[in-house]
Amino acid sequence: MPWSVYNREGQRKYLTRSETLDFLRSAHAREPAVRAFCWILAATGCRISEALALTARNIDFKTGTLIIRSLKKRGKRLFRSIPLPKDLLLQLRKWLDSGVFTTERLWPWSRMTGYRRICEVMDAAGIRGDYASPKGLRHAFGVHAVQSGIPLNLVQRWLGHADLKTTAIYANAMGPEEREIASRMWAPKSRRDHREADPANAFTCQSTTDEHLLYTRPQSAPEAGPAPVMSLRTEVTSPPMLKRANIVTNFREAYCRLRHYWAFCNKIYS
């Protein structure tokens, strides 16, 4: 079965943006070592074994990057650099100066211990499922990077993928832009629903091609006086896909009103 962002049951294998933020908030309440471990995995998308192999020398504060040795290169000593957020760099500097990391390796844990720390923070944040794991954080990094417009070749280098096809699969996840495009199908098909819901619309056209104006005179208005003319509404409250059609409809309605008003005045003064 080819690799995908969904498992065999059709469930996603990555954390959403809101779930990632909940994970980081939950990690913020933990001890500094656990908080730093969770933050590094979420901000870099590195593998858990790659994070456990990090030392203080792997943090380049001048360039603001983290130097990671790619451990899935069949014995080759290959490194990749990943930019770190400014807040994370400042916090890492404080933790190093205060002696939070007391050994050469930043986290002298086994792989199973690191895995349990991540799962504990996930459970405290209320995140449950197949994606509530270090692998889910790595997939979340790839999905969010692609959806944020980062070039695929750059995401490939950050994640340490040997093949660009593996990185391109992250583009199959639904993002906010795709949902915005899909939301256009859920919009009203015409402005008639808006006019019926708004009783303030005193003037309407029977159809887009009918020039006749349905005019209702207020009962308190004088018999010989001209009818009030409704001003053209300039705001557009419909979805982006209907903006052009709404503008055309507004001008067509305004034309109907002006023509009827002109005929009414000529009838009085002729």
Salt bridges, closest charged atoms under 4 A:
GLU19 OE2 - ARG12 NH2 2.97
ASP22 OD1 - ARG25 NH1 2.78
GLU50 OE2 - ARG47 NH1 2.67
GLU50 OE1 - ARG80 NH2 2.71
GLU104 OE2 - ARG57 NH2 3.11
GLU120 OE2 - ARG117 NH1 3.96
ASP123 OD1 - ARG128 NH2 3.33
GLU196 OE2 - ARG192 NE 3.12
ASP198 OD2 - ARG233 NH1 3.23
GLU211 OE1 - ARG259 NH1 2.82
GLU235 OE2 - ARG233 NE 3.28
GLU253 OE2 - ARG191 NH1 3.95
GLU253 OE2 - ARG195 NH1 3.54
GLU253 OE1 - ARG257 NH2 3.25
